[in-house]
Amino acid sequence: MRICMIGTGYVGLVTGACLAEMGNDVWCVDVDEAKIEGLRQGRIPIYEPGLETIVTRNAEQGRLRFTTDLAEALAESLFVFIAVGTPPDGAGAADLRFVFDVARQIGSAMESYKIVVAKSTVPVGTTVKIKETIAEALAGRGRSDLEFDVAFCPEFLKEGSAVDDFMKPDRIVIGTENNRTAELLKELFSFFTFREERMFAMSIASAELTKYAANAMLATRISFMNELARFCERVGADVTEVRRGMGSDGRIGSAFLYAGVGYGGSCFPKDVKALVHSGREAATPFSILEAVEAVNDGQRGWFFEKILRHYGGKLGGKDFALWGLSFKPNTDDVREAPALDLICRLLEAGASVRAYDPVAEENARRTLASCPAVEGALAEGRLRFGPDNYEVLQGADALVLLTEWPLFRKPDWERIRSLLAEPVLFDGRNQYDPARMKAAGFVYHAVGRA
């Protein structure tokens, strides 16, 4: 099948590459000329395991092409996917400007029947507005006779395992009011699932809400465990033991029940905000999600206070080695990453930071530029990035773990202790065993562990 994928971010590039891997002809379209040229030359703009191999193979074999010319890509395609960003605006609502800009461009350029599929995460009612926007653009050209259909197919990709998630989905959701469109989309996605019960056709509104509801539920589980972790510390319980006990209940399960420094990334923060905003607009507020967001925002400050208390409220002159900058392992995405928030807090308190991450340093440098304390800290030498995880430890007063990269799971503790000025460890991901850390001579601080 012939496909036009508009947007080459995480969702668009992964989706386009994986569809090409199954034998489809895919055009990936983006307005960023530098990004498109880089993709043509084999440069992948994001770090995602397995993606570079798939992109390179399918580009070399001619099934995956890149262009800034939307009309060229539309002319050859039956399916047109919209996979552009929907970042939060100042009020927390999803900013849909890019989505509707693309819809107008589609209506201005299409010359034959298309199935337009919204892949971007959008509030309920948006896909219908996309249809209206395309129709208005067609009418403005005097081409109201052109037929097209719309659908919404949410993505359920996890950064760090996006390729595997797409190739082996646990469910595929198709939102459409048209049976013909549903059958064509089922045929397109049938390569990825041979089990009919994993493919769900439903109304557009239900499909739009399914995406938000899924992310909101996962965010709720994380915030619940973080709030529970604070209570555990007060009463002498261990949140990891509690997690094992409650997670063994088949009705609950263990996924996303890990306490830490809070969730981040491109999805959970903006999707929770957007659903809260939609609830207020519909006069049906999501009070639980408002609490979820408040707990997540507060968790970073709570962890910082833990560090502050250890040093008697004074961090001036202290030097911290920090492991991990991305919001989760196996990605270079630092959007809403807890590590960057903590770096800013430490610098504002007068401390020094030397950080290491296997792939996210460049993105972290760019994002940290917005922190008021960074410019001065760089000038004073209080912020630097090391070439490996051991180099940043030399002479540091403490090690802070903020991203659970596999590289950090079983380090050389004897070497770490010899490099640190003091054997102090703040574990923001509960990666290590408290008893072993104590036996190794470390002062060990974790999240919700007595």
LUMZARO-748271 format. One record per residue: x, y, z of N, C-alpha, C in turn; residue in one letter. Coordinates in steps of 0.001 Angstrom, whole numbers, plus 524288, in hexadecimal, padded with zeros to 5 digits. Example, Ala and Ser with C-alpha at 12.3 -4.5 7.8 and 13.67 -1.06 7.14 Angstrom:
! residues 2
833867E9C681E788300C7EE6C81E78833907F31C81E78A832327F73681BA8835667FBDC81BE4832648001E81EBES
//
This chain:
! residues 450
803497FB56800008000080000800008036E804DF80000M80138809367FE3B8042980E1A7FDE18026D811C480240R8064B813C58051080538816A7809E48084481BBC809FDI805AF81FDA80BD880837824E180CD58082C825CF812B2C80CCC8266A8151080D4E8274A81AAC80F1D82CEA81B86M80BC78302D81DBC80D13835AE81E8880F028366B8241BI81404837B68249B8168F83826829B081A93833D982A52G81F608354482BCA823898315C82C5C825D583168831DAT8226D8321A835C58241B8319383B2E823FD82BDD83CCBG8239682AE4841E98238882581843C981F3D822558412CY81A7A8246C841418160F8217383F3C81661820E483951V817238253A836918171B82516830E081B71821D282E8DG8203A8227D83085824A481FAF82E428245E819DB82F75L82303818818344F82293812FA835B281E278106B8329FV819A681300832668152D810D582F9C8166781030829CDT8189C8143B82774819E581400821EA81DCF80FBA820AEG821E780F59823DC825F880B6B822EC823D4805E582395A8209D8051B8279A81E8B7FFD58288B81A977FE468245CC8177C801F282270813E9800C281E2E816F37FF6181934L81B49802278184081E94800E2813BC821127FB8481460A8226F7FA2781920824CE7F51281A328212F7F098818A0E81C1C7F1A1818A8818497EDA08172A816DF7EDD881161M81A107F09180E49819547F07D808A98163A7F4F080664G8147C7F8A080999811947FD1D807A58154B8013E80579N8134F80476801ED81647808F27FFF4814C380DB88032BD8189881005805E28178481433809A381A948191B80850V817B881D708081081A2882299807CB819ED8250180D3CW81E50826BE80F4B81E6F829AE8143381F3182F6F812E4C81BA5832B4814D481BA48383E8137C81CA283B7D8185EV81FDA83F8E817BF820D68432581C148223B8487A819D6D820F784CA381CC982246851F081AF9827F08535081C2CV82A6F8503781F8B82FDB85138821148338184F1681CD7D835888529581992838CE850EA8153483DCD84E4681707E840138504C81B4B844EE84DFD81D48844058486981F32A83F9D84784821C983E658423F823A883D9983E8381F13K83AAD8404881B26839B083CF48169783EC183BB2813BDI8421583F94813148471183E9B8107684A6583ACF8139CE84A5D83B6E818BF84D3D837D181C1084B3C8323F81B92G8460E8319B81B62843C982C6281AC18454182A078157EL8455F82D3F8117A8470182B4980C5784C9B8294E80C6FR84FC582BA980FD78554482A198103C856278260181478Q851EB82424816CA8525E81FFB81AA58531D821C782038G85245826DA8214C852CD828D2826A184D7B828AD82954R84D1E825C582D89848368252983066847FF8295C834A9I843E682C91834C9843C783101838688429582F9B83E0BP8411982AC083F1683FDD8291984469842B88240084594I8438E822FC84A99845D781E0284C228416E81A5184D95Y840E38162284AB683CED8123384BD283F1E80CF184A11E83FE68093784DA98423E8043284C4783F8680192847ACP842A27FFFD843CC840A57FD2883F4D83EA78008E83AE1G83DC18059283BDB83B61808E4837DD83F16809FB83357L8440880B148347F847BE80C668305A84835807FE82C61E848538032D82E3F848D17FEB182AB5844327FE59826FET83F727FF0A8291183AC07FEA7825DA83A7880320821F1I83BAC807E6823B783B8380C688203783F6E80BB381BCDV8443580A4181D238484D809A58192E846E98057981535T8451D800FE81715843D87FCAC8138B83F787FE2880FC2R83B5480078811C0836DC801A080E69837DC8064C80AE5N83B1D809F880C9083C9680E4C8092283FEE80C4B80497A84399808D1805D1846F5806A6801B9843DF803697FDCEE83FC0800D97FF9483C9D7FD8E7FC278381E800817F99BQ837D98059C7FA9883423808EC7F7D182E99808FE7F9D6G82DA0806837FE478284C80686800648274A80B20803FFR82B7080DB0805D882AEC811FB8098682DAC816C78074EL82AA481AEE8065882CCC81FA68040082B768245F8075CR82E918286D806DA82DFA82D1180A1A82D90831E9806AEF829F483566808198292283A0D804E7826C983E7380832T8276F8433A80651824B7847BC8088C8200B8493A80528T81F488467C800E281B30847B07FD1A81661844517FE39D8129C8468B800FF80DF7843978027C80AD8841E17FDAEL80A60845497F9CA80758843FC7F51B8098A83F2B7F263A80EC183ED17F22B8114683A4D7EFB880FDF835477F290E8100E835737F7CD80EEB830CC7FAE38092582F627FAA3A805BB833537FAAF8001C8325B7FA7C7FE8082FC67F565L800E1831757F1227FF4682FAD7EBF57FF7B829C27EB77A80320827457EE3B803EC821A77ED9B8018D81E6F7F208E7FECC820EF7F5B57FD4B81E337FA807F76481DBD7FB20S7F5BB8193E7FD317F052818827FEBE7EF7D81A3480465L7F32A8188F807D37F2CF819E280D587F63B81EA980E77F7F413822558115C7F6FD82707812DB7F6C782776818CAV7FB2F8269481B537FB72826BF821067FD5082C17822E1F7FAB282E2A826C77FC5B8330A829467FF018319982E68I804148329F82EB78071B831258336480A84835B28351AA8082183A3B835B180AFF83EE28376780A2283FBD83D39V80D2F8432B83F8D80CFD844068452880812846CD846F5G806678458184BBB8020E8483A84E47803C1849C9853C3T8078D84D548543A8099B84ECD859598058E851C885C88P8062785204861A980268854F5864D58031285AD686407P7FEB385DA0864107FF1286352863E07FF788656E8696DD7FF1786A6F86A117FFCA86CC986F3A7FBC486B1587331G7F71C869748715E7F2F0867D8874EC7F2D8861F9875D8A7F66985F158734B7F69085970873EA7F3A88568486FB3G7F0C88595186C4D7EE00856BB868077F1D685519863CDA7F04D8514F860967F39084FB285C2D7F38B853FE8580FA7F8268558A856677F8A68597D8524F7F802856BF84D08D7F3AF857D684A647F24E854FD845A27F38785805840A8L7F67E85C2E8410D7F79885F6283C747FA2E85C468381AR7FE028590A83973800C985612835757FD2B85220832CFF7F9A984FC7835DD7F60184BF4833BD7F27A84E7F82FAAV7F03C852F6831037ECA18558382D677EF7A8580A828CCF7F44F859BD829AE7F77485BA9825447F8258575882134D7F959852A58231D7FA1284E3081F987F4EF84CE281CDCV7F09D84D0681FC47EB8684BD581D6D7EA5784F9D818F1A7EB70854A1819B37EA9485877815887EE0F85761810D6R7F2EA855DC811E67F684854AE80D9A7F4B784FE580A84Q7F29484C0880D4B7F08D8476480A9E7EC0D848F380701I7E87284C01809227E40B84DB5806007E5958511980169G7E9EC853D7801EA7EBC2857457FDB77EEB68544A7F982S7F06E84F857FAB27F3DB84CB77F7067F191847AF7F4DFA7EDD5845457F7887EC01840217F5D37E8EB840887F0BAM7E98083C827ED857E6EC83C5E7E86B7E3DF8375A7E788E7E3E2833D97EB6C7E11382EE87EAE97DF8482CFB7F04FS7DC90828BA7F07F7DA89826A77F56A7DEF88254B7F938Y7DE48826F47FE207E22A825DA802327DF6C8241680732K7E23C8210A80A407E0A681FE280F997E47B822BD8131FI7E296826BF815C07E5EA829F5819167E588827DE81EA7V7E9ED82647820D97EA14823C0825F97ED1982728829CDV7EA73828FF82DCB7ED1E82BEE831E97EFF9828128356EA7F503828C8835E57F83782587839507FA00828A983E11K7FA2282DD083D847FB8483132841E67F77E830868463FS7F934830E384B187F59B8308E84F847F2848359D84FD9T7ED5B8353B84F537EA0F839E984F127E5418393D8527EV7E30783D938546D7DE4D83D49857A37D99D83B528548DP7D5B28396F857667D0E58378D854F77CE7283BE1851A7V7CD0083A8B84CE77CA9583E3F849587CE47840788454FG7D36183FAA845FA7D73984200842757D70683F9883CFDT7D66E83A7783CB57D67C837E5837947D1F2839C583434T7CD7883AA68369E7C90883CCE833B97CA5C84240831B2V7CD1A84558834E07CEAF84A978332E7D2C484A4B82ED3K7D60B8464A82EE97D9BF8457E82A9F7D6C1844B38258AI7D2A38417E825CB7CF6F84087821267CD0B8459A81F2DK7CAFA848C1822C57C89784DB9821447CCA08516981EE5E7D15385169821097D577854DB81F127D7118535C81989T7D79A84E42818927D8F484C6B813507D49A84DD980F7BI7CFB684D08811267CB4084E3A80DC27CB188540480C63A7CC46857638102F7CC5685D0280F2C7D08D85E7080B36E7D52185BFE80BBA7D95C85D0E8080C7D7EE85B3380293A7D556856B78022C7D3A0854C87FD187CF908586B7FAB2L7CBF985A387FDFA7C7F085DC77FC0E7CA51862D27FA10A7CE5B8649C7FCBB7D0F78696C7FB177D38B868E37F5C8G7D4B78641B7F4357D702863107EF117D2E1861B17EB02R7CDF98617B7ECC87C9E385FC07E9437C9FE859F37E841G7CBFE856DD7EBF57CC82851347EB4D7C98B84E367EF8CR7C4F68500F7F0D87C1C784D5A7F4BF7C018847F77F2E9S7C0D2846DD7EDDC7BF69841C57EBC27C33883D817ED56D7C7EE83EF77EF177CBDF83B0B7F08D7CA2E8383D7F584L7CA3F8330E7F54E7C8A382FEA7F9C67CD5F82E867FD2AE7CC9782E778023C7D0AB82CBD805E27CE0B82AF080AEAF7D0D3827D180DE57CF0282608812FD7D31A8275D81716D7D1788278481BFA7D51A82881820447D49C8242E82451V7D8C98236E8273A7D8D781F9482B757DCC88215D82F8CA7DC6481F03834147E03D82004838307E26181AD383A0EF7E78481A37839B67EA278157083B797EE6F816F383F57C7ED5E816A0844627F148818458483B7F61A814D584829P7FA7F8172E849A37FF4F8141C84A22800088129084FD4E8024080E0E850A68035B80C1F855ED8091A80A8985636F80C7980E11854978121180CFE8545F814C380F0D85941L8183B80BEF85B6681B6D80D9B85FD3820D780F0085DD1K822A0813B085F04827E18152A85D6382BCA8116585FC9E82F7680FAB85CA58333880BCA85E65831DA8065485C88G82CD88057E85B2C82B358006D859028271380146854D7S8273E805CF85248823228074F84E99822CD803A3849EAA82735801FE847D88272A7FE8284350824A27F94E844B1V8262E7F70584909823D77F21584ABB81E057F2C184BDAD81C9A7F72A84E3E817197F81D84F73813D37F86284A7BD815FD7FABE8465F8130B7FB2A84180812C77F5ED83EADF817177F32583E868173E7EE3783BAB814367E9E483E73M813D37EA4A843A4811117E647846AA80D407E8F184A67K809277EB5E84852805947EE6F84B93802317EB0884F14P801007ED1A853C67FD537EA46857117F7B57EBA4855A6D7F6E77F004852C97F1CE7F1308509C7F2587F55084C5AR7EEB97F541848AE7EE5E7F9358449A7E8DC7FB6D844D2I7E871800848457C7E35F8031B845F27E2508064084101V7DDD08056283EAF7DC2F8081D839EF7D72980B0B83B16I7D7678103283ADB7D2CB8136283BD37D0BF815A5836BBG7CC1381407835287C9CB81603830597C3ED8152483074T7C11A8185182D847BB79817A682D0C7BA15814FD827E3E7BE0381335824F07BD308112B81FB67BF3280B8D81F5FN7BBD6807E881E167BD5F8026181DE97C18880155819C8N7C12B803FE8155E7C5168033B811457CA7C804DA8133CR7CAB180956815D37CFAB80B2E817F07D1CA8076181BFBT7CE4D8056281F427CFF7801A7823447D25F7FCCE820CAA7D0067FACD81CB67D2027F61881A347D73E7F71681788E7D7DE7FB9B815137DCD87FCD7812897E1387FD6A81690L7E0037FFD781AFF7E4008006F81F177E53C7FB298219DL7E1577F7E1822347E25C7F2A3824437E60A7EFA6820A7K7E52B7F04A81B8B7E8A37EDB2817CC7EE327EFD38183CE7EEBC7F4FF818D07F3E67F75E819447F6D07F54F81E0BL7F4137F4E9822737F6A17F35C827567F6967ED7B82842F7F42D7EA87824BC7F3D47E4DE8258B7F92D7E2428259BS7FD187E4C9823468026B7E29F82346804A47E249828C8F802957E58182C4E804F07E5EB8317C8020A7E2C28359DF7FD8F7E0BA834427FACD7DD6F838017F7687D98683519T7F7EC7D49D8368F7F4BF7D0878342B7F0677CED5837E0F7EFF27D1B583C2D7EBD47D08683FF77E7B77D4CB83FB2R7E31D7D37883DE87DEF57D74983D057DD907DA3984208E7DE087D787846927DC6F7DA0384B707E0247DE6884D18E7E48F7DEE984A6B7E8217E33684BA57E6F77E81F8487AR7E33D7E7C7844DC7E1EC7EC37841947DC667EDFC842F4M7DBEC7F2FF8446F7D6EE7F4FB846477D51F7F979842D1F7D0A07F8CE840577CE3D7FD0183D597CA077FF7D840BBA7CA118049B8410B7C66880763844717C56280CC984234M7C22580FCC844E17C1128151B843197C5F3818778439CS7C61181CB7840A27CA938203D840D47CB44822798464AI7C70182435848B67C7668268C84DF17C98E822A6851E4A7C7C581DC28518D7C9B7819BD8552B7CF84818BB85451S7D131818A284F617D6B5817B584E397DA1781C2F8502CA7D83A8210684F647DB378258E851447DBDC825518572BE7D7B0823E7859E27D7E8823B885F9A7DB0081F0986192L7DB0481AB985E987DDF081611860377E3B08174B86116T7E5F681A5885D937EB8081BB685E107EC8081EC886308K7E961822D6863E37EA15826008689C7E91E822C886D8AY7E50B81F8C86D717E3B981C78872117E817818AC87378A7EA838164886F847EEBB8128F8708A7F3578153D8732CA7F5118199F870FA7F97E81C628734E7F82B81E97878A9N7F3568206C8794E7F1C08228E87E5F7F1BF81E5688298A7F005819A58812E7F00281563884FD7F58F813E388693M7F91C81392882C97FE81812378840F801058166E8876DL8000181B5E886338020F81FA8889627FFD381F6B88EE4A7FAE281DE388F587F86481D76894797FB0F8194C897CCT7FC64814EF8956C7FF10810CA8985180455812A989A5ER80728815978971880C498178B898B980BB681B5989D48I8082381F1389CD08077F822F18A0FD8057B8206B8A5FES8021881C838A58180041819CD8AA2D804D28174C8AD10F80852814BE8AA2E80CC1812368ACAE810808162E8AF0AM8111A81AA88AC858149381EA48AEB581251820F28B3BDN80D2D821AD8B3D880ACC823978B8AB80B1D81F688BCE6E80A6681A7E8BB5B80ADB8162B8BF0E8106E815C88C129L81442816EA8BDCD819C0816A98BF7281AE281A9A8C3C0A818AB81F438C3488197A823328C75E81749821398CC95R812C281EB48CC558106481C918D111813B4818298D349F815D6814E18CFD181925810888D18B81DBD8127D8D4CBC8201E816AD8D30C82499818C78D5ED8230181A9F8DB5CE81E4F81C978DBD381C6C81E818E0E281B7081A108E4B8R81970815A18E2B9817BF811758E64181B8280CD98E66DV81FDF80D258E389823C3809058E3C6822C68046E8E032G81F93805238DC2A81E9C800F18D862822368019C8D3ABA822657FDA48D053825947FDCB8CB94821EA7FD7B8C6EFD821CF801938C3C481E16801D48BF7281F0F7FD868BB6BV823DA7FB978BAF1824DF7F75B8B731822667F23D8B908T8224C7F1668BE2681FB07ECCB8C03F819C77ED4C8BFAFE817D17F2018C09A8123B7F2F78BFEF810AB7F2138BA3AV813F97F3EC8B696812DC7F33A8B106812827ED748AFA0R8162A7EA558B19C816047E4B58B06F8110D7E2388B299R80F947E3E98B74180AED7E1AA8B9AA805F67E3108B6CCG805507E8008B58A8007F7E99F8B2E28008E7E8288AD21M8052D7E83E8AAA68058E7E6FE8A51C804877E1548A3E4G804F57DDEC8A7D5803EB7D85E8A6F87FE137D74B8A660S7FAE07DB138A7B27F53B7DAAA8A6EA7F4257DB188A113D7F1CF7D72289EC87F0D27D7168992E7ED7A7DB9989758G7EA467DDC889ABF7E7097E230899447EA2B7E741898E6R7EED67E74089B267F2077EC0389B527F6C17EB8F897C8I7F9D87E76E898747FE957E6CF89559802DE7EA6F89735G8079D7E9A08953E80C257EC898973380DEE7F0FD893A6S80BC67F16588EE380DA17F55F88B3380C807FAE188D2BA810587FE4288C8B80FEE803C888DE880EB6804A4893B2F8108F8011F896FD80FF8801C689CA381542802AC89F35L818AF8057789C8081DEA8066F89E8F81E5D80C068A083Y81FC380C978A5728208E811C98A7AD825BA814068A5C5A82607819278A57882AD581BA88A3B282A77821888A424G82CA2824408A05182CA9829F88A0778287282C4689CEDV824C98290989B2F8207182B088981E820F6829DC8925AG81C9A82A3588F9B81C9B8292B889FD81E0882E18886F2Y81FEE82D4B88229821308319E87EAD8202E82FED87920G822F883234875658226C830AF86FF981E918340386CF6G81D79832478683A81A3683558864AB8146A8341886522S812FF82FF3867E780D8582E3A867E580AAC82F2086D0AC80C6482C9B871338096882CD08760D8085483266877EDF80C4B835CF8785580B2D83B0F87A568072F83E098770FP807F383E0F871E7804688412B86E9A7FF0783EA586E2BK7FEC08397586E2B7F9B0836E786D947F664837688727DD7F8D48371D877097F5E9837FA87BE47F3DE83D9787C09V7F73D8415B87AAF7F58B846D387A977F10384798876CAK7F1758454B872277ED738460486E297E83C843AF86FD8A7E85383F16872577E37B83CA48740A7E10483FB487884L7E442841B087C0D7E2458450C8803A7DFAB849E587DECV7E23484C4087A107E00A850E8877877DAE784FA2874C1H7DAB384B31872067D5E7849A786F587D17B848B287336S7D2C384662877AD7CED18457687BA87CC7A84A7B87DBBG7CFC984E5C87E8B7CDD28536B880627CA4E855ED87C4CR7CBDD855898775A7C8B0857D5873307C35B8552B872CAE7C3368501D873F17BE5284D2F873A27BB5184D40878C4A7BD2B8504B87C887BAAF850AF881AC7BA6484B668846FA7BE2E847F08835C7BEB3842EF8861D7C4708425B887BAT7C60B8453288BBF7CB978455588D287CDBF8400888EC0P7D2AE83F2288D3D7D57D83A6B88EBB7D89683B95893BEF7D5FD83B41898267D88F83CA489D147DCFC838E389E61S7DC67833EC89CEA7E09B8302289DE97E572831A089AC4I7E4BE8330B895D47E93D8346D892967EBBB8398989444L7E8AB83D1A8965D7EAF4841DF898837EEAA8408889CF9E7ED1783CB28A02A7F07E83AF08A4727F5408380F8A259A7F47F834F289E3A7F8DF8322089BCF7FD10835FD89A0CV7FB6483A1D8977A7FF0D83E0E89594801CA840D089A13E7FED78421B89E318011D844CC8A2B5805298415F8A572A803FB83C538A600807AB838BA8A87D80CA8838568A53BV80C12837EC8A01D810AF8376589CC68141983C4689D00N8119C840D689CCF81499845B089D2B8176D846118A264D814D4844498A68A81725844AD8ABC081B53840AF8ACD5G81B6383C558A9EF81F1D838208AB09824BE839DA8AA35Q8259E83D238A66782AF383EF88A55A82CEC8425B8A9D4R82971845D58ABAE82AE6849118B02582BBB845D98B508G8288D841CA8B5A68291783E548BA2D82E6983B9D8BA24W83025839D68B58E835378373C8B52F8399E83B248B624F8390883FE18B42283CF3843E78B51B83D56845178BAF1F838E78454C8BD97838ED8464B8C33B83BCE841F28C627E83B8B83D3C8C42883E61838DC8C68684445839E98C65FK8462383BCB8C1F384BAA83D2C8C17384CFC841B68C508I849898458C8C50A84A7484A3E8C83C84ACB848D78CE04L847568456E8CFDA84758843EB8D56184C668412C8D6DDR84E6183DEE8D3598533283B0D8D487857B383EC98D5B9H857B1843398D30A85BEB847038D3C085A5E84B9C8D730Y8566D84AC38DA7C854F084EBF8DE40852E4853BC8DBD3G850B2853508D73084E59857D68D4AB8522B85B4F8D1C1G8571F859BD8D16785B0E85CFB8CECA85DE5859CD8CA98K85D3085B618C5AD85FA28588C8C1588640285BA78BEC4L864DA8606F8C076868FE8639E8BE2F86E47860F58BEABG87111860738BA528763585DFB8BA5E876128581C8B9D0G87182855B78BA0B8711B8500F8B96B8715884EA98B398K8737084A168B28C87455848658AD2A8718D8432F8AC50D86DEB843028A89486AC883E558A7BB86BF083BE38A267F86CDE836CC8A27386D41833CF89D96867D9831B489C60A8660C8328C89795860B5831188962F860C382D40891A4L85E35828C28926B85DDC824C888E588586B824E988BEDW8582E82629886DD8534A8260988402850E682B638833CG84FA382CAA87E4C84D39831A987CFB847FE830F787A30L8476082CD68772E8427882BEA8746683E2B82A8487849S8393F82B33876AF834F482A3587A578343E8246787B75F8366F82104878128365881B5F878E983AE58191D875D7K83C5F81439876C9840B6811EE873E283F46810BA86E3EP843468100186B06842C180E868658484041812B786220N840DC8179F863A783F0A81BF7860768426F820BA861A2T842A78245B85DD2845718294185ECD841A582DAE85FE8D83CBB82C5786102838AE830378620B83935832528679CD839B5837688681A83A3F839D386D438359B83D5086E92V8317283D0386B6D82CDF8403A86C8982A8583EC6871D2R829DE842B38752B827B2841F787A6B82AE983E1887DADE82FE383D7887C6D83325839B187F3E8343083B8B884D4A8333E8383A888C183453839B488E26839FA83B4F88F0CP83D9B838F688C2F8432683A2D88CF08444483FF088BF4A841E58422F887EE842FA847A6886A6840B284B4588AC3L83C2F849D688CD1839E284CE68910A83D6B84CDA895D4D83F89848468971B842EA847E589BB48480784AD489ADCL84A3884A958963984F0384D7E8951A84E278534A8960BI849D08554A8941F848AA85AD3894CA8482C85C3089A96C8458F858F189D99844F3859E28A33B84A3D859CC8A608R84D878560E8A4A7852A7855A48A72D8560585A6B8A5FBL855FA85C118A10685911860A789F89857148658D8A23BL85201866288A29884FBE86ABA8A5348512A86AD68AAFDE852098662E8AD428537C865D08B2C98595B866818B3A0A85C59867668AF5D861EC868598AFDD86559863998AF4AG862FF85F228ADF88661485A5B8AD5F8686685A058A7E6A86BF8856588A74186E41855318A22986C3784FE28A052S86BDA84F3989B29869DB84A5B898EC86D5F848A589479V86EE884399894878715D8415288FF086E0383CAD88E67R86C0283CB88899486814838F5887FC869FE8357F88392A867B9830D288359868E582D3487F0C863E582A6F87D5BY8632E82A078782D85F02826E8875E18611A82499870CED85FDB81FA886FAC8620581D2A86AF98609581FD8865D9P85BE38223F8657B85A4B8247B86071857AD829CE860C4V8562C82B9886560852CB83035865BE8559B8354D866F0A85ACD835518670F85D9A83A0F868AE85C6283EBE8652EE85C6E83E038601885B968426885C8A85638844DD85D4DE8522B8419C85DB684CEC843A485E9984C7C84645863E8N84F2F8440E867CE84F068465B86D098518B84BC086D16A855E184C5286A76858788516E86A36854C885592867F4R8521B85432863B284E8F857F18613984A088595F864D8R847C68556A867658433E8566386ABA844B68595686FA5T8493E85820871DA84AF185ABE876A984C1F86081875D7L84CD6862178710384DF68679A86FF38499F86B2D871E0A844DE86906872838407886C2F874608406C86CD487A47S843BC869FC87D0E8440C86A7C882C28474D86F498841FC84537872F2887288480A877D08885F84D5D8770188AE5P84E04872B788DBB852E3871E38909D8573686F9888D3FA855E686DB788897859B486AC68858085E0886E2E88353V85CC0872A88812E860BF875EE87EB5865168774288292E86395879008873C8677C87A4988B3086A8A8758F88CF5G867CC8711788D7B86A6B86C4A88F3886E7086A7C88B41A86D3286AF88863D870FA8697F88232875BE86D028825EL874D18720D8831687924875CE8835587CA7874C688808A87A418730C88C5287D30872028912387F5586C6C89154E87E178695388D6E87FEA863ED88D6C87CDE8606889112G8781A8620389295874FA85ED58962C8717185AF589361R8717585B1788E3A86E748574388B41871C885541886C4L8728785027886A58756784DD48824F873578485E88149R874B68464787CBF872E68412387B20877A983DB387A2AF87787838FF87C5D87C0C8358D87BFE87BA7831AC87794G8801E82F6E875F98803F82BB18719F87E728263587317P87E76824F48782187C7B81FD4879CA87A938202F87F65D877F881C1D881308756881C5B886498793281C4E88ADFN87DF181A6688A11881AE81A6588E68884B581F8288EBCY885C0821E988A4E888D1826C688A548861C82B0688D89E880DF82B4488D4C87E1A82F708901287E2F82EA889602V87FC882A08897CE87FCB828EF89D698848182B258A043L888BA82C2F89D8388DAA82DA589FFD88D0D832628A393Q88D718316E8A8BB88D45835A78AC8F887DF837B58ADCFG883C0835698AB9987E708374A8ACA387CC6835E68B230A87950839258B45B8776F838358B9AA873318340C8B9DFD8708C833168B57586C6F82F218B55C86B4382DB08AFB9A86907829028AF0E86719827398AA0286126827578AA29L85EC8829698A5FF859138299A8A59385782826A28A09EV854748227B8A1398527E81F8289CBB84D028216C89B5EL84C448230C8966B8472C8251D894D9844D8822728900FL847F981F7C88D22845E681C7D888B884832816FE8890CT844D48130F888CC8468A80DB2889CA8488C80B08884DFE84C8380D628826784F0780AE787DE78515D805A387F95W85123801A687C2F8537E7FC9287D80859347FD0687F32P85BF4800CB87CEC86176801AF87E368624D8029688402L85E4B804B4886AB85EE48063088C2685D0B801F788FF6F85B207FDA488DFF8588F7F9EA8917785C527F6E8894F8R860D07F570892D3864927F276895FA86A027F4D789572K86AC27F97B897A886FDD7FC0F89738873C77F9BE89B0CP878907FB8E89A9987CCC7F9DB89E1087CAC7FD408A2FAD87A487FB2F8A72D879797FE598ABDD87E9C7FFA98AE99W882577FC368AE6B8876B7FD558B0DA88A0C801E78AE0BE889AB801E48A8E388BEF806338A5DB8890480B448A6E1R883DB80AF48A733880B280F9C8A83088232812078AD6EI882BA80EB28B164883FA810B68B699889658133A8B6AAR88CF7811138B3AD8923F8134E8B391892618188B8B0BDS88ED0819628AD2688EC181E408AA2388BE0822A18ACF1L887BB8215A8AFC5884AB825588B2798879A8277C8B730L886C782C778B8428890582EC98BD008865882C8A8C1CDA8813C82B738C14887E368290D8C57887ABC824D58C311E87A088206B8C5AE876DA81C2B8C37F8710581D178C45EP86EDE820EE8C1AC869568224F8C23F86695821688BD04V8621881ED38BD2785F3981D918B8648597581EF18B910L8576A8220D8B573851DF823448B53384FA4820698B071F84C8381C778B17184A778190C8AD57844DF81AAD8AC12D8443A81D988A7E783F0A81F738A66D83BC181B7A8A394G83DCF816C48A2AF83AEB812BC89FD983AA780D8B8A2CCR83C6080D7D8A7B483C40808BD8AAE683EC4804138A827N8434D805118A5CD845F5801068A2D1849337FD5A8A639Q84AAD7FF1A8AACB84E787FC278ADE084C1B7FA478B303Y84E747F6478B51F84C8E7F3E18B9EE84EC27F6C58BEABD84B6E7F8BD8C21F84D517FBC08C6A18512B7F8CB8CA0FP850287F3CB8CAF3853A07F0BC8CE55859097F0258CBDEA859367EF438C6CB85E3C7EEBF8C41D861307F3EC8C412R85E537F8248C366860E17FD438C369863367FE6C8C8CFM860567FD0A8CCD98624F7FDDE8D2268671E7FA7B8D31FK866E17F5958D14E86B597F20E8D1FB8701E7F3FF8CF02A86F357F6B58CAA4873837F8C58C7828758E7FDF18C9A5A873327FFC98CDDD8751E8047B8D06A872B68098B8CE7BG86E4C8093C8CBCA86BD380DED8C9AE8678780FFD8CD44F866FD815128CD6986254817888CF9585E78817B98CB14V85A3A814CE8CBAB856BB813D38C73D8515F8162E8C822Y84FC28199B8C47B84A9381BF48C49D8479481A488BFC6H842E4818038C08783FC38166A8BC0C83A63819068BC6AA83680816C28B9DA8313C818FB8B9BF82D7C815278BC54V82BCD816728C107827EF8133A8C3BA829FB80E288C5DFG82EF080E148C75F83137809458C96E8337A80A698CECCR831A9807708D2A1833508084F8D80283905806E08D8A8A
//
